[in-house]
Amino acid sequence: MTDAAETPGGEDYLATLAGVVANAGDVAVELARAQVRELRMLAAAGRLAEAQIAQRNARVQVHDMALRSIAAEVGGVMRVTDRTVQRRIGEARTLIEGFPATVEAWEQGRIIRGHAIAIVETGTSLPAELWPEFEQVAITRCERDTPNRVRGELEILAHRMHPRSFAERHEEAAAGRCVRLVPGRDGMSDVIATVPTVIAEGIHDRLTQQARAIIDTRDERIAARGGIGVAFGDAAATSGDSDSDSDDAASIVATDQRSTDQVRADVFADLLLAGTPTLDDTRDTTAGPLGAIRARVQILVPAATLTGQDDGPCDLAGRSPIDPATARTLAGGTHIWERLFHDPTTGVTVATDSYRVPSGMRRFLQARDQHCRFPGCRIAAIRCEVDHTHDHALGGRTELTNLAHLCQRHHSMKQFTAWRVRQLGGGVLEWTSPLGRTYREDAPTPAVAFTPAAPPPAPPTTPAEPAPF
């Protein structure tokens, strides 16, 4: 491990870095104030248009013309189109007038712009009379974490506060599922499928696994063919001359530098057009090892929801809420299904039904961590590595208080840079930057929480029998 003082550049480097970080904090405060000031200006422009029309008792069309005129005037100064300004005026009024506590917290530096956007986008799904109650809870949560992490919790909070059940609203939304084709440039188009979240997540996960399998086995397939490799997704010669076919395949694999995104798109097209993913350019229609790959989905289901006593949303770990009916179906069909036990006081997971090392412990940690434990990172735990906080090679033990999930990027940072981390107990991590700044990383709020049942009523007392004479 490299000590902070040994970082390239020594003390000069640390002093310069300290100045950059301090400046970043000052700039963030100034930027927040300027952004809020701009929002107040836009909201005032919207109110001006409304007041102008109210005096004339005009029709809706006249009101829109007045708003367009004001938007064009403001847009001329801001150098953006009047359409853009008109849209932003509506957004500004929603935030300024509908979520004033959020604006105040943003202006004070307690939250940032991303938090405010997350609060508004999730909160507006509720009736307006519930916005004040929602934003008070949401702000408290936002003060402790980054926008990308809190969004999922805010969505679940909004779903639970909604007067209509999540299951009922999901059923209506699912009726609008569809596939759309959006023409693009240069002979490209976007295929957009609107499907339930758990289906979309499973599709993407399976495509990712198949793409990685293709990329990771390139060298193996070259060796298996005696030095002649083939690449997936490219047409090969179809003549009977095997030497010619091999030469074509060799030239293809030699230039195959596709990224995971590109291979994932090719697999997606193959699955839809041919029914099975082809592994190489010979166009063998058998799926082979790719066909055996199945999507993995990690869902946390409250016990009351699982038994049908509650129709609240369930948490797709690292992503967003899903409907309870889908969660129950998946829970009933999976061969890996365990109860999770939480400390009723702290809500932190403390045990599972099966606690065997390493598989049982790994599942425990996935339930506890939910995502990468580096500050601000939300890569799902199932895509991360289980790291020994105190290096195993240096005596660190394989136990819950010394393990946490880190994505590959942040695992490498911990290993090869001056960032340090220690566990404080209860799943709490404390990170220390090269400048000595500390960042407390609390265990994520568990989506499943058990609370003690109400104690049974006390048995009726029987009157004491009179003492004998």
C-alpha positions as CSV (number, residue, x, y, z in Angstrom):
1,M,0.0,0.0,0.0
2,T,1.2,3.5,-0.8
3,D,1.1,6.0,2.0
4,A,-0.4,9.4,1.4
5,A,2.9,11.2,2.0
6,E,4.5,8.9,-0.7
7,T,2.0,10.0,-3.4
8,P,3.8,11.3,-6.5
9,G,4.7,15.0,-6.0
10,G,4.9,14.6,-2.2
11,E,3.8,17.5,0.0
12,D,3.4,19.9,-3.0
13,Y,1.0,17.5,-4.6
14,L,-1.1,17.2,-1.4
15,A,-1.1,21.0,-0.9
16,T,-2.3,21.5,-4.5
17,L,-4.9,18.8,-4.2
18,A,-6.2,20.4,-0.9
19,G,-6.6,23.7,-2.7
20,V,-8.5,22.1,-5.6
21,V,-10.8,20.3,-3.1
22,A,-11.5,23.4,-1.1
23,N,-12.2,25.4,-4.3
24,A,-14.6,22.6,-5.4
25,G,-16.6,23.1,-2.2
26,D,-16.7,26.9,-2.7
27,V,-17.7,26.6,-6.3
28,A,-20.5,24.1,-5.4
29,V,-22.0,26.6,-2.9
30,E,-21.9,29.4,-5.4
31,L,-23.3,27.3,-8.1
32,A,-26.2,26.1,-6.0
33,R,-27.1,29.7,-5.1
34,A,-26.9,30.8,-8.7
35,Q,-29.1,27.8,-9.8
36,V,-31.7,28.6,-7.2
37,R,-31.7,32.2,-8.2
38,E,-32.3,31.3,-11.8
39,L,-35.2,29.1,-10.8
40,R,-36.8,31.9,-8.8
41,M,-36.4,34.2,-11.8
42,L,-38.1,31.6,-14.1
43,A,-40.9,31.0,-11.6
44,A,-41.5,34.8,-11.3
45,A,-41.7,35.0,-15.1
46,G,-44.4,32.3,-15.0
47,R,-46.4,34.1,-12.3
48,L,-46.1,37.4,-14.3
49,A,-47.8,35.8,-17.3
50,E,-50.5,34.4,-15.0
51,A,-51.1,37.7,-13.3
52,Q,-51.2,39.5,-16.6
53,I,-53.9,37.3,-17.9
54,A,-55.9,37.2,-14.7
55,Q,-56.4,41.0,-14.9
56,R,-57.9,40.6,-18.4
57,N,-60.0,37.5,-17.6
58,A,-58.6,36.0,-20.8
59,R,-58.9,32.6,-22.3
60,V,-56.4,29.8,-22.0
61,Q,-55.1,30.5,-25.5
62,V,-54.3,34.1,-24.6
63,H,-52.6,33.0,-21.5
64,D,-50.4,30.7,-23.5
65,M,-49.5,33.5,-25.9
66,A,-48.5,35.8,-23.0
67,L,-46.3,33.0,-21.6
68,R,-44.7,32.4,-25.0
69,S,-44.0,36.1,-25.3
70,I,-42.3,36.3,-21.9
71,A,-40.4,33.1,-22.6
72,A,-39.1,34.5,-25.9
73,E,-38.0,37.7,-24.1
74,V,-36.1,35.7,-21.4
75,G,-34.8,33.3,-24.0
76,G,-33.2,36.1,-25.9
77,V,-31.1,37.0,-22.9
78,M,-30.3,33.4,-22.0
79,R,-29.6,32.5,-25.6
80,V,-32.0,29.5,-25.7
81,T,-35.3,29.0,-27.5
82,D,-38.6,30.2,-26.2
83,R,-39.8,26.6,-26.1
84,T,-37.0,25.6,-23.8
85,V,-37.6,28.6,-21.5
86,Q,-41.3,27.9,-21.4
87,R,-40.7,24.3,-20.4
88,R,-38.2,25.4,-17.7
89,I,-40.6,27.9,-16.4
90,G,-43.1,25.1,-15.7
91,E,-40.4,23.0,-14.0
92,A,-39.3,26.0,-11.9
93,R,-42.8,26.8,-10.7
94,T,-43.3,23.2,-9.7
95,L,-40.1,23.2,-7.6
96,I,-40.3,26.7,-6.2
97,E,-44.0,26.7,-5.4
98,G,-44.6,23.0,-4.8
99,F,-41.4,22.0,-2.9
100,P,-40.2,25.1,-1.0
101,A,-38.4,23.2,1.7
102,T,-36.4,21.4,-0.9
103,V,-35.4,24.7,-2.5
104,E,-34.3,26.0,0.9
105,A,-32.3,22.9,1.7
106,W,-30.6,23.2,-1.7
107,E,-29.8,26.9,-1.2
108,Q,-28.3,26.2,2.2
109,G,-26.0,23.5,0.7
110,R,-27.6,20.6,2.6
111,I,-28.5,18.9,-0.6
112,I,-27.5,19.4,-4.3
113,R,-29.3,19.9,-7.6
114,G,-29.5,16.1,-8.2
115,H,-31.2,15.6,-4.9
116,A,-33.8,18.3,-5.7
117,I,-34.5,16.8,-9.1
118,A,-35.0,13.3,-7.6
119,I,-37.4,14.7,-4.9
120,V,-39.5,16.5,-7.5
121,E,-39.5,13.7,-10.1
122,T,-40.6,11.1,-7.4
123,G,-42.8,13.4,-5.4
124,T,-44.9,14.6,-8.2
125,S,-46.4,11.2,-8.6
126,L,-48.3,11.9,-5.4
127,P,-51.3,14.2,-5.0
128,A,-50.2,17.8,-4.4
129,E,-51.5,17.8,-0.8
130,L,-49.0,15.1,0.1
131,W,-45.9,17.0,-1.2
132,P,-45.0,18.8,2.0
133,E,-45.0,15.6,4.0
134,F,-43.1,13.7,1.4
135,E,-40.4,16.3,0.9
136,Q,-39.7,16.6,4.7
137,V,-38.8,12.9,4.8
138,A,-37.1,13.0,1.5
139,I,-34.8,15.9,2.4
140,T,-33.6,14.1,5.6
141,R,-32.7,11.0,3.5
142,C,-31.0,13.1,0.8
143,E,-28.7,14.8,3.4
144,R,-27.0,11.5,4.1
145,D,-26.3,10.1,0.6
146,T,-25.8,10.8,-3.1
147,P,-28.7,11.4,-5.6
148,N,-28.3,8.1,-7.5
149,R,-28.5,6.1,-4.2
150,V,-31.5,7.9,-2.7
151,R,-33.7,7.9,-5.8
152,G,-34.8,4.2,-5.4
153,E,-35.7,4.9,-1.7
154,L,-37.6,8.0,-2.6
155,E,-39.6,6.1,-5.3
156,I,-40.5,3.5,-2.7
157,L,-41.4,6.2,-0.2
158,A,-43.7,7.9,-2.8
159,H,-45.3,4.5,-3.7
160,R,-46.1,3.8,0.0
161,M,-47.5,7.2,0.6
162,H,-49.7,7.1,-2.5
163,P,-53.5,6.7,-1.7
164,R,-53.7,4.0,-4.4
165,S,-51.8,0.7,-4.0
166,F,-48.6,0.2,-6.1
167,A,-50.1,-3.1,-7.5
168,E,-53.1,-1.3,-8.9
169,R,-51.0,1.5,-10.5
170,H,-48.5,-1.0,-11.9
171,E,-51.3,-3.0,-13.5
172,E,-52.5,0.1,-15.3
173,A,-49.0,1.0,-16.4
174,A,-48.2,-2.5,-17.6
175,A,-51.2,-2.2,-19.9
176,G,-49.2,0.4,-21.8
177,R,-46.3,-1.9,-22.6
178,C,-45.1,-1.5,-26.2
179,V,-42.1,-1.6,-28.5
180,R,-41.3,1.6,-30.5
181,L,-38.9,2.3,-33.4
182,V,-37.2,5.7,-33.4
183,P,-35.4,6.4,-36.7
184,G,-31.9,7.9,-36.1
185,R,-29.0,9.2,-38.2
186,D,-26.6,7.5,-40.5
187,G,-28.7,4.4,-41.0
188,M,-29.3,3.7,-37.3
189,S,-32.4,3.5,-35.2
190,D,-33.4,3.0,-31.6
191,V,-35.6,0.0,-30.6
192,I,-37.3,1.0,-27.4
193,A,-39.3,-1.5,-25.4
194,T,-41.4,-0.3,-22.5
195,V,-41.8,-3.4,-20.2
196,P,-42.0,-4.1,-16.5
197,T,-38.8,-3.2,-14.7
198,V,-37.9,-6.7,-13.6
199,I,-38.2,-7.9,-17.3
200,A,-36.0,-5.1,-18.5
201,E,-33.4,-5.7,-15.9
202,G,-33.4,-9.4,-16.7
203,I,-33.0,-8.7,-20.4
204,H,-30.1,-6.4,-19.9
205,D,-28.4,-8.8,-17.4
206,R,-28.6,-11.8,-19.7
207,L,-27.3,-9.7,-22.7
208,T,-24.4,-8.5,-20.5
209,Q,-23.4,-12.0,-19.4
210,Q,-23.5,-13.3,-23.0
211,A,-21.5,-10.4,-24.3
212,R,-18.8,-11.0,-21.6
213,A,-18.7,-14.7,-22.4
214,I,-18.1,-14.0,-26.0
215,I,-15.3,-11.4,-25.3
216,D,-13.7,-13.5,-22.5
217,T,-13.5,-16.7,-24.6
218,R,-11.9,-15.1,-27.8
219,D,-8.5,-16.5,-27.0
220,E,-9.8,-19.9,-26.0
221,R,-11.7,-20.2,-29.3
222,I,-8.7,-19.2,-31.3
223,A,-6.6,-21.9,-29.5
224,A,-9.4,-24.5,-30.0
225,R,-9.2,-24.0,-33.7
226,G,-5.5,-24.3,-33.9
227,G,-4.8,-20.6,-34.0
228,I,-7.7,-19.8,-36.3
229,G,-10.3,-17.8,-34.5
230,V,-13.7,-16.6,-35.4
231,A,-15.7,-13.6,-34.2
232,F,-19.3,-13.4,-33.3
233,G,-21.9,-11.6,-35.4
234,D,-20.0,-11.3,-38.7
235,A,-20.9,-13.1,-41.9
236,A,-18.4,-15.8,-43.0
237,A,-17.8,-17.4,-46.4
238,T,-20.3,-20.1,-47.2
239,S,-18.4,-21.9,-49.9
240,G,-17.3,-25.5,-49.6
241,D,-13.7,-24.5,-49.4
242,S,-12.8,-25.0,-45.7
243,D,-9.4,-23.3,-46.1
244,S,-11.1,-20.2,-47.6
245,D,-13.6,-20.2,-44.7
246,S,-10.7,-20.4,-42.2
247,D,-8.9,-17.6,-43.8
248,D,-12.0,-15.4,-43.7
249,A,-12.6,-16.3,-40.1
250,A,-9.0,-15.5,-39.2
251,S,-9.1,-12.1,-40.8
252,I,-12.4,-11.3,-38.9
253,V,-11.1,-12.3,-35.5
254,A,-7.9,-10.4,-36.1
255,T,-9.8,-7.1,-36.4
256,D,-12.5,-7.8,-33.9
257,Q,-12.2,-5.1,-31.3
258,R,-15.8,-4.6,-30.4
259,S,-16.7,-3.3,-26.9
260,T,-19.2,-4.9,-24.5
261,D,-21.9,-2.5,-25.7
262,Q,-21.3,-3.5,-29.3
263,V,-21.4,-7.2,-28.7
264,R,-24.4,-6.8,-26.4
265,A,-26.3,-5.1,-29.3
266,D,-25.2,-7.8,-31.7
267,V,-26.5,-10.6,-29.3
268,F,-29.7,-8.6,-28.9
269,A,-30.3,-8.6,-32.7
270,D,-29.3,-12.3,-33.0
271,L,-31.7,-13.4,-30.3
272,L,-34.7,-11.5,-31.8
273,L,-33.9,-12.4,-35.5
274,A,-32.6,-15.9,-35.2
275,G,-34.0,-17.1,-31.8
276,T,-30.5,-18.0,-30.4
277,P,-27.3,-16.1,-30.0
278,T,-24.5,-17.2,-32.3
279,L,-21.1,-17.5,-30.8
280,D,-19.1,-17.1,-34.0
281,D,-19.2,-16.2,-37.6
282,T,-19.9,-19.7,-38.8
283,R,-23.5,-19.0,-37.9
284,D,-24.0,-22.3,-36.0
285,T,-27.6,-22.0,-34.9
286,T,-27.0,-23.9,-31.6
287,A,-26.8,-21.5,-28.7
288,G,-24.1,-23.6,-27.0
289,P,-22.8,-22.1,-23.7
290,L,-24.5,-18.8,-24.4
291,G,-27.9,-20.5,-24.3
292,A,-27.2,-21.7,-20.8
293,I,-26.8,-18.2,-19.5
294,R,-29.8,-16.9,-17.6
295,A,-30.5,-13.5,-16.1
296,R,-29.9,-12.9,-12.4
297,V,-32.3,-10.7,-10.5
298,Q,-32.0,-9.8,-6.8
299,I,-35.2,-8.7,-5.1
300,L,-35.9,-7.8,-1.5
301,V,-39.5,-8.7,-0.6
302,P,-41.1,-7.7,2.7
303,A,-42.7,-10.6,4.5
304,A,-46.2,-9.0,4.5
305,T,-46.0,-8.4,0.8
306,L,-44.8,-12.0,0.1
307,T,-47.8,-13.4,2.0
308,G,-50.3,-11.1,0.3
309,Q,-51.0,-9.1,3.4
310,D,-49.6,-5.9,1.8
311,D,-49.5,-4.7,-1.8
312,G,-46.6,-2.3,-1.4
313,P,-43.6,-2.2,-3.8
314,C,-40.7,-4.5,-3.6
315,D,-37.1,-3.4,-4.1
316,L,-35.1,-4.6,-7.1
317,A,-31.7,-4.3,-5.5
318,G,-29.6,-1.5,-6.9
319,R,-32.4,-0.3,-9.3
320,S,-36.0,0.6,-8.6
321,P,-39.3,-0.7,-7.2
322,I,-41.2,-3.6,-8.9
323,D,-44.8,-4.7,-8.4
324,P,-45.6,-7.3,-5.7
325,A,-47.2,-9.8,-8.0
326,T,-44.0,-10.2,-10.0
327,A,-41.9,-10.5,-6.8
328,R,-44.2,-13.2,-5.4
329,T,-43.9,-15.1,-8.7
330,L,-40.1,-14.9,-8.7
331,A,-39.9,-15.9,-5.0
332,G,-42.1,-18.9,-5.6
333,G,-40.1,-20.2,-8.5
334,T,-36.5,-19.6,-7.4
335,H,-34.3,-22.3,-5.9
336,I,-32.4,-19.8,-3.8
337,W,-34.9,-18.3,-1.4
338,E,-34.1,-17.5,2.2
339,R,-35.5,-15.4,5.0
340,L,-33.4,-12.4,6.2
341,F,-33.3,-11.5,9.8
342,H,-32.7,-7.9,10.9
343,D,-31.9,-6.3,14.2
344,P,-35.2,-4.7,15.2
345,T,-33.4,-1.7,16.6
346,T,-31.0,-0.8,13.9
347,G,-32.6,-2.6,10.9
348,V,-29.3,-4.1,9.9
349,T,-29.2,-7.6,8.6
350,V,-27.7,-10.0,11.2
351,A,-28.3,-13.5,9.9
352,T,-29.8,-15.7,7.1
353,D,-31.4,-19.2,7.1
354,S,-28.3,-20.7,5.6
355,Y,-25.0,-19.2,6.8
356,R,-22.3,-21.2,5.2
357,V,-19.0,-19.8,4.1
358,P,-18.6,-18.6,1.4
359,S,-22.0,-18.8,-0.2
360,G,-24.1,-18.1,2.8
361,M,-21.9,-15.3,3.9
362,R,-21.9,-13.8,0.4
363,R,-25.7,-13.8,0.3
364,F,-25.8,-12.1,3.7
365,L,-23.4,-9.4,2.5
366,Q,-25.5,-8.9,-0.6
367,A,-28.5,-8.3,1.6
368,R,-26.6,-5.9,3.8
369,D,-24.6,-3.9,1.3
370,Q,-27.0,-3.9,-1.7
371,H,-24.4,-2.0,-3.7
372,C,-20.7,-1.0,-3.8
373,R,-19.8,0.6,-0.4
374,F,-17.5,3.3,-1.8
375,P,-19.1,6.7,-1.2
376,G,-21.6,7.6,-3.9
377,C,-21.3,4.3,-5.9
378,R,-24.5,2.4,-6.6
379,I,-23.2,-0.6,-8.6
380,A,-25.4,-3.5,-7.5
381,A,-23.8,-6.0,-5.0
382,I,-24.3,-8.9,-7.4
383,R,-21.9,-7.0,-9.8
384,C,-19.3,-6.3,-7.1
385,E,-16.4,-8.2,-5.4
386,V,-16.4,-9.1,-1.7
387,D,-13.4,-7.3,-0.3
388,H,-11.5,-7.9,3.0
389,T,-11.4,-4.5,4.6
390,H,-8.2,-5.5,6.4
391,D,-6.2,-7.4,3.8
392,H,-6.4,-11.2,4.2
393,A,-2.7,-11.5,3.4
394,L,-2.0,-9.2,6.3
395,G,-4.0,-11.2,8.8
396,G,-7.6,-9.9,8.0
397,R,-10.2,-12.5,8.9
398,T,-13.0,-13.7,6.6
399,E,-15.9,-12.5,8.8
400,L,-18.8,-10.2,8.4
401,T,-17.1,-7.3,10.3
402,N,-14.2,-7.4,7.8
403,L,-16.1,-7.8,4.5
404,A,-17.8,-5.4,2.2
405,H,-18.8,-5.2,-1.4
406,L,-16.7,-3.0,-3.7
407,C,-17.0,-2.7,-7.5
408,Q,-13.9,-3.4,-9.5
409,R,-13.1,0.3,-9.9
410,H,-13.2,1.1,-6.2
411,H,-11.6,-2.2,-5.2
412,S,-8.6,-1.2,-7.3
413,M,-8.6,2.3,-5.8
414,K,-8.5,0.8,-2.3
415,Q,-5.6,-1.4,-3.3
416,F,-3.4,0.9,-5.4
417,T,-4.1,4.4,-4.1
418,A,-3.8,6.2,-0.8
419,W,-7.6,5.9,0.0
420,R,-8.1,3.9,3.2
421,V,-11.1,2.3,4.8
422,R,-12.0,0.7,8.2
423,Q,-15.2,-0.8,9.6
424,L,-16.8,0.7,12.6
425,G,-19.3,-2.2,13.2
426,G,-22.9,-2.7,12.1
427,G,-21.9,-2.5,8.5
428,V,-20.6,1.1,8.8
429,L,-17.5,1.9,6.8
430,E,-15.3,5.0,7.3
431,W,-13.2,6.0,4.2
432,T,-10.2,8.4,4.5
433,S,-9.0,10.2,1.4
434,P,-5.4,11.0,0.6
435,L,-6.0,14.5,2.2
436,G,-7.2,13.0,5.4
437,R,-10.9,13.8,4.8
438,T,-13.3,11.1,6.2
439,Y,-16.5,9.9,4.6
440,R,-18.9,7.8,6.7
441,E,-20.6,5.1,4.7
442,D,-23.6,3.8,6.6
443,A,-25.2,0.4,5.8
444,P,-28.0,1.0,3.3
445,T,-31.5,1.1,4.7
446,P,-32.8,-2.5,4.4
447,A,-35.9,-2.9,2.2
448,V,-37.0,-5.7,4.5
449,A,-37.4,-4.9,8.2
450,F,-38.9,-7.0,11.0
451,T,-40.5,-5.4,14.0
452,P,-41.5,-7.1,17.2
453,A,-45.0,-8.3,17.3
454,A,-47.4,-6.7,19.8
455,P,-47.3,-8.5,23.1
456,P,-50.3,-10.8,23.8
457,P,-52.9,-9.3,26.1
458,A,-52.4,-10.1,29.8
459,P,-54.6,-13.0,31.1
460,P,-57.5,-11.8,33.3
461,T,-56.7,-11.9,36.9
462,T,-58.8,-14.1,39.2
463,P,-59.9,-12.7,42.5
464,A,-58.1,-14.2,45.5
465,E,-60.0,-16.7,47.5
466,P,-60.9,-15.7,51.0
467,A,-58.7,-17.1,53.7
468,P,-60.3,-19.9,55.8
469,F,-61.2,-19.1,59.4
